Amino acid sequence: MNMQKLMVYIGYTAGALFIMLGIAVMVTDLFPTTINENIKIIFGVVMILYGLYRIVILSFKNQQRDRNEESDE
């Protein structure tokens, strides 16, 4: 396995972890109870959106790289 594929897998894993952490923040008591419920929901949504952003950007970069490799051959 080359280093580039490893970095892609790490990127997808990080995106998935951000999504899971965002869900956990919203539905569990992961944060202290002194934080307002609305703040927890906002923070959870932001983390989910960031995880989705990472996955989408990584997918587009992979597609572009694959097209460039095909045109080079």
Residue pairs with C-beta under 8 A, 6 or more apart in sequence:
8 58
8 62
11 54
11 55
11 58
12 55
12 58
14 51
14 54
15 51
15 52
15 53
15 54
15 55
15 58
16 51
16 55
17 51
18 47
18 48
18 50
18 51
18 54
19 47
19 48
19 51
19 52
20 51
21 47
21 51
22 43
22 44
22 45
22 46
22 47
22 48
22 49
22 50
22 51
23 44
23 48
24 30
24 44
25 31
25 40
25 43
25 44
25 47
26 40
26 41
26 44
26 45
27 44
31 40
31 43
